[in-house]
Structure formats: C-alpha cells, structure tokens
Amino acid sequence: MKTTILALMLLVVVQSYTRKVMCEVEEEAKWPAGSYCILRAGGSCPPGFSPYDGYIRSIKMFNETPKYLKPVNIGDSVIKHHVVGHKDSDLYLRGCCKFS
C-alpha cells in the first residue's frame, strides 16, 4: 500500500514537471517581432512561417574539383554536381520566411 501511494505521488510530481517544461519550451519557440528567413529542415516550416524555394541549375564552373565545389546538404537545401564530369553544379535553397 505504501509503495502504491509513493508511486502515485511520484507520478503526480513527474506529470506536473512535464507540463511545466512543455510550457517553457512553447514560450521559447516564439519569435520576436520582425521579418525572418531561415533555412528549412525536415520539410515543414515553424508556425507563422511560409515555405520559399529557389534554385539555380546547371551553373557552369571553371572546375568541379573540391577546391571549387563542395557538395553539401544543409537541412533541405543542397549544393551538388549537376552532372559529374561536366563542370556544372546545382544550388537548391529551401527556406521559411515570416514578414512583419
């Protein structure tokens, strides 16, 4: 019986703490007034932001060696070879913007 009461008391404390932490996280997630554009990751934008996408394909380059082109994914944005061996590249920017 004492074990059950202690377990219930612990459960109440954990639930209360979890609610408090979740409220603090929600408050931290609010953006101050202003206009913002951020790189998108995971396919969706934070609340209040809208998706904006753009690209440049087949950018002609002097050379495609690592000195001139370093392929990378940053969130949902990409810099990559367009066709390996053709000295061209692609740039895809995927962002989220909020305008005040």
N, CA, C and O atoms as a printed pandas DataFrame, in Angstrom:
     atom_number atom_name residue_name chain_id  residue_number  x_coord  y_coord  z_coord
0              1         N          MET        A               1    0.828   -1.198    0.000
1              2        CA          MET        A               1    0.000    0.000    0.000
2              3         C          MET        A               1    0.866    1.253    0.000
3              4         O          MET        A               1    0.619    2.182   -0.770
4              5         N          LYS        A               2    1.908    1.282    0.885
5              6        CA          LYS        A               2    2.789    2.450    0.936
6              7         C          LYS        A               2    3.506    2.632   -0.396
7              8         O          LYS        A               2    3.696    3.763   -0.843
8              9         N          THR        A               3    3.908    1.531   -1.037
9             10        CA          THR        A               3    4.594    1.603   -2.333
10            11         C          THR        A               3    3.675    2.208   -3.379
11            12         O          THR        A               3    4.117    3.032   -4.180
12            13         N          THR        A               4    2.415    1.820   -3.390
13            14        CA          THR        A               4    1.445    2.346   -4.343
14            15         C          THR        A               4    1.241    3.840   -4.143
15            16         O          THR        A               4    1.186    4.585   -5.121
16            17         N          ILE        A               5    1.129    4.290   -2.911
17            18        CA          ILE        A               5    0.943    5.715   -2.614
18            19         C          ILE        A               5    2.167    6.504   -3.044
19            20         O          ILE        A               5    2.031    7.578   -3.632
20            21         N          LEU        A               6    3.367    5.989   -2.761
21            22        CA          LEU        A               6    4.594    6.670   -3.178
22            23         C          LEU        A               6    4.688    6.741   -4.705
23            24         O          LEU        A               6    5.100    7.761   -5.256
24            25         N          ALA        A               7    4.308    5.664   -5.380
25            26        CA          ALA        A               7    4.340    5.644   -6.845
26            27         C          ALA        A               7    3.371    6.677   -7.415
27            28         O          ALA        A               7    3.708    7.374   -8.371
28            29         N          LEU        A               8    2.180    6.784   -6.845
29            30        CA          LEU        A               8    1.205    7.779   -7.304
30            31         C          LEU        A               8    1.699    9.200   -7.055
31            32         O          LEU        A               8    1.521   10.078   -7.898
32            33         N          MET        A               9    2.317    9.426   -5.900
33            34        CA          MET        A               9    2.861   10.754   -5.588
34            35         C          MET        A               9    3.968   11.111   -6.583
35            36         O          MET        A               9    4.031   12.244   -7.061
36            37         N          LEU        A              10    4.839   10.148   -6.895
37            38        CA          LEU        A              10    5.910   10.375   -7.855
38            39         C          LEU        A              10    5.332   10.667   -9.235
39            40         O          LEU        A              10    5.824   11.552   -9.936
40            41         N          LEU        A              11    4.298    9.935   -9.631
41            42        CA          LEU        A              11    3.650   10.151  -10.921
42            43         C          LEU        A              11    3.093   11.564  -11.017
43            44         O          LEU        A              11    3.241   12.207  -12.056
44            45         N          VAL        A              12    2.456   12.064   -9.962
45            46        CA          VAL        A              12    1.906   13.419   -9.951
46            47         C          VAL        A              12    3.027   14.447  -10.104
47            48         O          VAL        A              12    2.885   15.413  -10.853
48            49         N          VAL        A              13    4.132   14.244   -9.401
49            50        CA          VAL        A              13    5.263   15.174   -9.494
50            51         C          VAL        A              13    5.834   15.172  -10.909
51            52         O          VAL        A              13    6.114   16.237  -11.459
52            53         N          VAL        A              14    6.009   13.993  -11.504
53            54        CA          VAL        A              14    6.550   13.889  -12.864
54            55         C          VAL        A              14    5.615   14.563  -13.863
55            56         O          VAL        A              14    6.078   15.296  -14.736
56            57         N          GLN        A              15    4.309   14.329  -13.752
57            58        CA          GLN        A              15    3.349   14.951  -14.663
58            59         C          GLN        A              15    3.376   16.464  -14.534
59            60         O          GLN        A              15    3.327   17.170  -15.541
60            61         N          SER        A              16    3.452   16.970  -13.323
61            62        CA          SER        A              16    3.495   18.409  -13.094
62            63         C          SER        A              16    4.754   19.012  -13.704
63            64         O          SER        A              16    4.700   20.055  -14.355
64            65         N          TYR        A              17    5.889   18.348  -13.487
65            66        CA          TYR        A              17    7.154   18.837  -14.032
66            67         C          TYR        A              17    7.118   18.809  -15.555
67            68         O          TYR        A              17    7.587   19.749  -16.197
68            69         N          THR        A              18    6.571   17.752  -16.142
69            70        CA          THR        A              18    6.489   17.631  -17.600
70            71         C          THR        A              18    5.655   18.761  -18.186
71            72         O          THR        A              18    6.043   19.354  -19.192
72            73         N          ARG        A              19    4.509   19.071  -17.571
73            74        CA          ARG        A              19    3.673   20.182  -18.042
74            75         C          ARG        A              19    4.432   21.497  -17.978
75            76         O          ARG        A              19    4.356   22.298  -18.909
76            77         N          LYS        A              20    5.164   21.733  -16.896
77            78        CA          LYS        A              20    5.936   22.966  -16.724
78            79         C          LYS        A              20    7.002   23.093  -17.813
79            80         O          LYS        A              20    7.158   24.158  -18.409
80            81         N          VAL        A              21    7.728   22.016  -18.071
81            82        CA          VAL        A              21    8.778   22.042  -19.086
82            83         C          VAL        A              21    8.175   22.272  -20.465
83            84         O          VAL        A              21    8.719   23.046  -21.251
84            85         N          MET        A              22    7.059   21.614  -20.772
85            86        CA          MET        A              22    6.423   21.787  -22.073
86            87         C          MET        A              22    5.967   23.229  -22.265
87            88         O          MET        A              22    6.099   23.768  -23.364
88            89         N          CYS        A              23    5.439   23.859  -21.237
89            90        CA          CYS        A              23    5.024   25.263  -21.327
90            91         C          CYS        A              23    6.227   26.162  -21.578
91            92         O          CYS        A              23    6.146   27.094  -22.377
92            93         N          GLU        A              24    7.342   25.891  -20.902
93            94        CA          GLU        A              24    8.544   26.700  -21.100
94            95         C          GLU        A              24    9.074   26.546  -22.520
95            96         O          GLU        A              24    9.520   27.525  -23.119
96            97         N          VAL        A              25    9.035   25.333  -23.069
97            98        CA          VAL        A              25    9.504   25.103  -24.432
98            99         C          VAL        A              25    8.625   25.857  -25.413
99           100         O          VAL        A              25    9.142   26.468  -26.348
100          101         N          GLU        A              26    7.307   25.833  -25.227
101          102        CA          GLU        A              26    6.397   26.556  -26.115
102          103         C          GLU        A              26    6.677   28.049  -26.069
103          104         O          GLU        A              26    6.635   28.708  -27.108
104          105         N          GLU        A              27    6.963   28.601  -24.895
105          106        CA          GLU        A              27    7.255   30.029  -24.785
106          107         C          GLU        A              27    8.562   30.374  -25.479
107          108         O          GLU        A              27    8.657   31.424  -26.114
108          109         N          GLU        A              28    9.581   29.510  -25.375
109          110        CA          GLU        A              28   10.860   29.769  -26.020
110          111         C          GLU        A              28   10.737   29.713  -27.533
111          112         O          GLU        A              28   11.533   30.348  -28.225
112          113         N          ALA        A              29    9.775   28.983  -28.071
113          114        CA          ALA        A              29    9.641   28.811  -29.506
114          115         C          ALA        A              29    9.066   30.042  -30.205
115          116         O          ALA        A              29    9.074   30.093  -31.434
116          117         N          LYS        A              30    8.575   31.017  -29.479
117          118        CA          LYS        A              30    8.010   32.222  -30.092
118          119         C          LYS        A              30    9.130   33.108  -30.612
119          120         O          LYS        A              30   10.150   33.291  -29.947
120          121         N          TRP        A              31    8.934   33.663  -31.816
121          122        CA          TRP        A              31    9.912   34.546  -32.419
122          123         C          TRP        A              31    9.582   35.995  -32.083
123          124         O          TRP        A              31    8.409   36.368  -32.072
124          125         N          PRO        A              32   10.582   36.812  -31.810
125          126        CA          PRO        A              32   10.329   38.242  -31.586
126          127         C          PRO        A              32    9.772   38.886  -32.859
127          128         O          PRO        A              32    9.908   38.325  -33.947
128          129         N          ALA        A              33    9.159   40.038  -32.731
129          130        CA          ALA        A              33    8.616   40.748  -33.892
130          131         C          ALA        A              33    9.733   41.012  -34.889
131          132         O          ALA        A              33   10.874   41.252  -34.496
132          133         N          GLY        A              34    9.415   40.970  -36.159
133          134        CA          GLY        A              34   10.402   41.223  -37.202
134          135         C          GLY        A              34   10.192   40.299  -38.373
135          136         O          GLY        A              34    9.304   39.447  -38.363
136          137         N          SER        A              35   11.019   40.477  -39.383
137          138        CA          SER        A              35   10.978   39.634  -40.576
138          139         C          SER        A              35   12.175   38.692  -40.543
139          140         O          SER        A              35   13.295   39.100  -40.237
140          141         N          TYR        A              36   11.920   37.425  -40.865
141          142        CA          TYR        A              36   12.963   36.407  -40.816
142          143         C          TYR        A              36   12.860   35.479  -42.003
143          144         O          TYR        A              36   11.765   35.188  -42.484
144          145         N          CYS        A              37   14.000   35.015  -42.474
145          146        CA          CYS        A              37   14.075   33.888  -43.398
146          147         C          CYS        A              37   15.128   32.940  -42.845
147          148         O          CYS        A              37   16.241   33.352  -42.519
148          149         N          ILE        A              38   14.766   31.667  -42.742
149          150        CA          ILE        A              38   15.655   30.653  -42.203
150          151         C          ILE        A              38   15.681   29.473  -43.169
151          152         O          ILE        A              38   14.728   29.260  -43.918
152          153         N          LEU        A              39   16.773   28.704  -43.151
153          154        CA          LEU        A              39   16.827   27.501  -43.965
154          155         C          LEU        A              39   15.876   26.464  -43.379
155          156         O          LEU        A              39   15.788   26.297  -42.162
156          157         N          ARG        A              40   15.164   25.769  -44.268
157          158        CA          ARG        A              40   14.189   24.765  -43.839
158          159         C          ARG        A              40   14.875   23.410  -43.657
159          160         O          ARG        A              40   15.805   23.069  -44.389
160          161         N          ALA        A              41   14.412   22.660  -42.689
161          162        CA          ALA        A              41   14.891   21.296  -42.476
162          163         C          ALA        A              41   13.703   20.437  -42.069
163          164         O          ALA        A              41   12.878   20.856  -41.258
164          165         N          GLY        A              42   13.616   19.269  -42.615
165          166        CA          GLY        A              42   12.530   18.357  -42.260
166          167         C          GLY        A              42   11.263   18.584  -43.059
167          168         O          GLY        A              42   10.236   17.977  -42.757
168          169         N          GLY        A              43   11.305   19.440  -44.072
169          170        CA          GLY        A              43   10.172   19.605  -44.968
170          171         C          GLY        A              43    9.096   20.590  -44.548
171          172         O          GLY        A              43    8.276   20.977  -45.381
172          173         N          SER        A              44    9.065   21.014  -43.287
173          174        CA          SER        A              44    7.998   21.932  -42.877
174          175         C          SER        A              44    8.596   23.161  -42.193
175          176         O          SER        A              44    9.752   23.158  -41.769
176          177         N          CYS        A              45    7.793   24.190  -42.100
177          178        CA          CYS        A              45    8.209   25.456  -41.505
178          179         C          CYS        A              45    7.611   25.609  -40.103
179          180         O          CYS        A              45    6.578   25.014  -39.796
180          181         N          PRO        A              46    8.267   26.408  -39.259
181          182        CA          PRO        A              46    7.689   26.690  -37.937
182          183         C          PRO        A              46    6.365   27.444  -38.082
183          184         O          PRO        A              46    6.122   28.060  -39.120
184          185         N          PRO        A              47    5.521   27.407  -37.077
185          186        CA          PRO        A              47    4.265   28.154  -37.132
186          187         C          PRO        A              47    4.517   29.633  -37.434
187          188         O          PRO        A              47    5.424   30.245  -36.871
188          189         N          GLY        A              48    3.704   30.197  -38.330
189          190        CA          GLY        A              48    3.828   31.607  -38.696
190          191         C          GLY        A              48    4.777   31.853  -39.858
191          192         O          GLY        A              48    4.849   32.974  -40.361
192          193         N          PHE        A              49    5.510   30.829  -40.298
193          194        CA          PHE        A              49    6.432   30.946  -41.427
194          195         C          PHE        A              49    5.835   30.276  -42.649
195          196         O          PHE        A              49    5.054   29.332  -42.528
196          197         N          SER        A              50    6.203   30.769  -43.837
197          198        CA          SER        A              50    5.749   30.171  -45.099
198          199         C          SER        A              50    6.951   29.638  -45.862
199          200         O          SER        A              50    8.041   30.202  -45.765
200          201         N          PRO        A              51    6.769   28.557  -46.622
201          202        CA          PRO        A              51    7.886   27.991  -47.381
202          203         C          PRO        A              51    8.234   28.843  -48.607
203          204         O          PRO        A              51    7.346   29.354  -49.291
204          205         N          TYR        A              52    9.510   28.986  -48.869
205          206        CA          TYR        A              52   10.031   29.662  -50.061
206          207         C          TYR        A              52   11.149   28.792  -50.611
207          208         O          TYR        A              52   12.064   28.410  -49.880
208          209         N          ASP        A              53   11.076   28.476  -51.909
209          210        CA          ASP        A              53   12.074   27.628  -52.555
210          211         C          ASP        A              53   12.631   28.335  -53.778
211          212         O          ASP        A              53   11.927   29.088  -54.452
212          213         N          GLY        A              54   13.896   28.085  -54.056
213          214        CA          GLY        A              54   14.514   28.612  -55.261
214          215         C          GLY        A              54   15.670   27.727  -55.675
215          216         O          GLY        A              54   16.181   26.946  -54.873
216          217         N          TYR        A              55   16.085   27.847  -56.929
217          218        CA          TYR        A              55   17.211   27.041  -57.384
218          219         C          TYR        A              55   17.898   27.698  -58.560
219          220         O          TYR        A              55   17.321   28.521  -59.271
220          221         N          ILE        A              56   19.159   27.305  -58.746
221          222        CA          ILE        A              56   19.928   27.590  -59.954
222          223         C          ILE        A              56   20.465   26.232  -60.383
223          224         O          ILE        A              56   21.156   25.561  -59.617
224          225         N          ARG        A              57   20.149   25.833  -61.598
225          226        CA          ARG        A              57   20.579   24.516  -62.085
226          227         C          ARG        A              57   21.590   24.686  -63.210
227          228         O          ARG        A              57   21.541   25.647  -63.978
228          229         N          SER        A              58   22.485   23.750  -63.284
229          230        CA          SER        A              58   23.494   23.689  -64.335
230          231         C          SER        A              58   24.346   24.961  -64.368
231          232         O          SER        A              58   24.546   25.562  -65.424
232          233         N          ILE        A              59   24.839   25.356  -63.199
233          234        CA          ILE        A              59   25.728   26.519  -63.092
234          235         C          ILE        A              59   27.081   26.102  -63.677
235          236         O          ILE        A              59   27.717   25.178  -63.170
236          237         N          LYS        A              60   27.520   26.777  -64.739
237          238        CA          LYS        A              60   28.798   26.445  -65.376
238          239         C          LYS        A              60   29.937   26.898  -64.468
239          240         O          LYS        A              60   29.907   27.989  -63.899
240          241         N          MET        A              61   30.945   26.027  -64.347
241          242        CA          MET        A              61   32.057   26.281  -63.434
242          243         C          MET        A              61   33.381   26.144  -64.179
243          244         O          MET        A              61   33.471   25.477  -65.210
244          245         N          PHE        A              62   34.411   26.796  -63.624
245          246        CA          PHE        A              62   35.761   26.657  -64.147
246          247         C          PHE        A              62   36.244   25.222  -63.975
247          248         O          PHE        A              62   36.863   24.646  -64.869
248          249         N          ASN        A              63   35.945   24.653  -62.798
249          250        CA          ASN        A              63   36.397   23.311  -62.475
250          251         C          ASN        A              63   35.426   22.735  -61.441
251          252         O          ASN        A              63   34.751   23.492  -60.743
252          253         N          GLU        A              64   35.350   21.431  -61.336
253          254        CA          GLU        A              64   34.458   20.823  -60.348
254          255         C          GLU        A              64   35.220   20.076  -59.267
255          256         O          GLU        A              64   34.650   19.236  -58.570
256          257         N          THR        A              65   36.497   20.373  -59.123
257          258        CA          THR        A              65   37.296   19.749  -58.071
258          259         C          THR        A              65   36.842   20.276  -56.711
259          260         O          THR        A              65   36.152   21.293  -56.641
260          261         N          PRO        A              66   37.225   19.592  -55.627
261          262        CA          PRO        A              66   36.830   20.041  -54.285
262          263         C          PRO        A              66   37.253   21.482  -53.961
263          264         O          PRO        A              66   36.662   22.118  -53.089
264          265         N          LYS        A              67   38.263   21.991  -54.652
265          266        CA          LYS        A              67   38.660   23.394  -54.445
266          267         C          LYS        A              67   37.547   24.349  -54.879
267          268         O          LYS        A              67   37.416   25.442  -54.327
268          269         N          TYR        A              68   36.749   23.942  -55.862
269          270        CA          TYR        A              68   35.711   24.804  -56.426
270          271         C          TYR        A              68   34.284   24.398  -56.074
271          272         O          TYR        A              68   33.380   25.233  -56.103
272          273         N          LEU        A              69   34.073   23.135  -55.743
273          274        CA          LEU        A              69   32.717   22.666  -55.432
274          275         C          LEU        A              69   32.778   21.637  -54.309
275          276         O          LEU        A              69   33.420   20.594  -54.432
276          277         N          LYS        A              70   32.109   21.949  -53.235
277          278        CA          LYS        A              70   31.998   21.004  -52.118
278          279         C          LYS        A              70   30.516   20.675  -51.950
279          280         O          LYS        A              70   29.775   21.468  -51.370
280          281         N          PRO        A              71   30.073   19.522  -52.446
281          282        CA          PRO        A              71   28.669   19.142  -52.295
282          283         C          PRO        A              71   28.285   19.059  -50.812
283          284         O          PRO        A              71   29.050   18.561  -49.986
284          285         N          VAL        A              72   27.088   19.554  -50.495
285          286        CA          VAL        A              72   26.630   19.522  -49.109
286          287         C          VAL        A              72   25.106   19.639  -49.071
287          288         O          VAL        A              72   24.499   20.283  -49.927
288          289         N          ASN        A              73   24.506   19.012  -48.074
289          290        CA          ASN        A              73   23.094   19.219  -47.748
290          291         C          ASN        A              73   23.073   19.993  -46.434
291          292         O          ASN        A              73   23.710   19.587  -45.462
292          293         N          ILE        A              74   22.350   21.094  -46.402
293          294        CA          ILE        A              74   22.161   21.874  -45.178
294          295         C          ILE        A              74   20.662   21.927  -44.960
295          296         O          ILE        A              74   19.962   22.705  -45.609
296          297         N          GLY        A              75   20.170   21.107  -44.052
297          298        CA          GLY        A              75   18.721   20.967  -43.908
298          299         C          GLY        A              75   18.167   20.401  -45.203
299          300         O          GLY        A              75   18.609   19.347  -45.661
300          301         N          ASP        A              76   17.198   21.095  -45.800
301          302        CA          ASP        A              76   16.611   20.667  -47.069
302          303         C          ASP        A              76   17.283   21.333  -48.269
303          304         O          ASP        A              76   16.905   21.058  -49.408
304          305         N          SER        A              77   18.269   22.200  -48.043
305          306        CA          SER        A              77   18.987   22.878  -49.120
306          307         C          SER        A              77   20.168   22.031  -49.575
307          308         O          SER        A              77   20.728   21.256  -48.800
308          309         N          VAL        A              78   20.546   22.193  -50.867
309          310        CA          VAL        A              78   21.565   21.318  -51.450
310          311         C          VAL        A              78   22.484   22.102  -52.386
311          312         O          VAL        A              78   22.027   22.946  -53.156
312          313         N          ILE        A              79   23.780   21.816  -52.310
313          314        CA          ILE        A              79   24.752   22.201  -53.327
314          315         C          ILE        A              79   25.319   20.889  -53.846
315          316         O          ILE        A              79   25.802   20.070  -53.064
316          317         N          LYS        A              80   25.265   20.680  -55.167
317          318        CA          LYS        A              80   25.711   19.390  -55.699
318          319         C          LYS        A              80   26.163   19.511  -57.149
319          320         O          LYS        A              80   25.925   20.524  -57.806
320          321         N          HIS        A              81   26.828   18.444  -57.642
321          322        CA          HIS        A              81   27.165   18.338  -59.058
322          323         C          HIS        A              81   25.873   18.209  -59.849
323          324         O          HIS        A              81   24.965   17.483  -59.443
324          325         N          HIS        A              82   25.783   18.908  -60.975
325          326        CA          HIS        A              82   24.625   18.712  -61.849
326          327         C          HIS        A              82   24.809   17.386  -62.577
327          328         O          HIS        A              82   23.970   16.492  -62.474
328          329         N          VAL        A              83   25.894   17.266  -63.300
329          330        CA          VAL        A              83   26.302   16.012  -63.936
330          331         C          VAL        A              83   27.804   15.905  -63.710
331          332         O          VAL        A              83   28.563   16.750  -64.184
332          333         N          VAL        A              84   28.233   14.888  -63.001
333          334        CA          VAL        A              84   29.653   14.726  -62.709
334          335         C          VAL        A              84   30.438   14.638  -64.018
335          336         O          VAL        A              84   30.074   13.892  -64.927
336          337         N          GLY        A              85   31.520   15.414  -64.096
337          338        CA          GLY        A              85   32.364   15.421  -65.290
338          339         C          GLY        A              85   31.988   16.496  -66.295
339          340         O          GLY        A              85   32.654   16.621  -67.322
340          341         N          HIS        A              86   30.938   17.282  -66.037
341          342        CA          HIS        A              86   30.504   18.311  -66.982
342          343         C          HIS        A              86   30.798   19.729  -66.507
343          344         O          HIS        A              86   30.400   20.693  -67.161
344          345         N          LYS        A              87   31.487   19.868  -65.384
345          346        CA          LYS        A              87   31.850   21.178  -64.830
346          347         C          LYS        A              87   30.626   22.081  -64.640
347          348         O          LYS        A              87   30.638   23.250  -65.023
348          349         N          ASP        A              88   29.585   21.524  -64.050
349          350        CA          ASP        A              88   28.431   22.343  -63.692
350          351         C          ASP        A              88   27.861   21.847  -62.367
351          352         O          ASP        A              88   28.124   20.720  -61.946
352          353         N          SER        A              89   27.083   22.700  -61.722
353          354        CA          SER        A              89   26.562   22.375  -60.395
354          355         C          SER        A              89   25.142   22.897  -60.250
355          356         O          SER        A              89   24.647   23.663  -61.077
356          357         N          ASP        A              90   24.503   22.455  -59.168
357          358        CA          ASP        A              90   23.140   22.896  -58.838
358          359         C          ASP        A              90   23.133   23.463  -57.428
359          360         O          ASP        A              90   23.857   22.994  -56.549
360          361         N          LEU        A              91   22.309   24.476  -57.229
361          362        CA          LEU        A              91   22.092   25.054  -55.903
362          363         C          LEU        A              91   20.588   25.111  -55.674
363          364         O          LEU        A              91   19.864   25.773  -56.417
364          365         N          TYR        A              92   20.128   24.420  -54.651
365          366        CA          TYR        A              92   18.708   24.428  -54.269
366          367         C          TYR        A              92   18.602   25.031  -52.879
367          368         O          TYR        A              92   19.181   24.496  -51.933
368          369         N          LEU        A              93   17.884   26.120  -52.736
369          370        CA          LEU        A              93   17.644   26.727  -51.428
370          371         C          LEU        A              93   16.180   26.521  -51.048
371          372         O          LEU        A              93   15.264   26.822  -51.814
372          373         N          ARG        A              94   15.997   25.999  -49.845
373          374        CA          ARG        A              94   14.646   25.769  -49.332
374          375         C          ARG        A              94   14.564   26.425  -47.964
375          376         O          ARG        A              94   15.239   26.017  -47.019
376          377         N          GLY        A              95   13.731   27.441  -47.878
377          378        CA          GLY        A              95   13.659   28.200  -46.638
378          379         C          GLY        A              95   12.241   28.421  -46.156
379          380         O          GLY        A              95   11.263   27.980  -46.760
380          381         N          CYS        A              96   12.179   29.120  -45.046
381          382        CA          CYS        A              96   10.911   29.511  -44.435
382          383         C          CYS        A              96   11.034   30.986  -44.089
383          384         O          CYS        A              96   12.027   31.410  -43.498
384          385         N          CYS        A              97   10.022   31.770  -44.457
385          386        CA          CYS        A              97   10.076   33.213  -44.197
386          387         C          CYS        A              97    8.820   33.685  -43.469
387          388         O          CYS        A              97    7.730   33.131  -43.611
388          389         N          LYS        A              98    9.033   34.726  -42.692
389          390        CA          LYS        A              98    7.949   35.399  -41.942
390          391         C          LYS        A              98    8.203   36.876  -42.087
391          392         O          LYS        A              98    9.292   37.353  -41.770
392          393         N          PHE        A              99    7.218   37.607  -42.559
393          394        CA          PHE        A              99    7.364   39.046  -42.754
394          395         C          PHE        A              99    6.396   39.784  -41.839
395          396         O          PHE        A              99    5.222   39.429  -41.735
396          397         N          SER        A             100    6.910   40.814  -41.179
397          398        CA          SER        A             100    6.022   41.574  -40.285
398          399         C          SER        A             100    5.461   42.779  -40.994
399          400         O          SER        A             100    4.694   43.541  -40.405
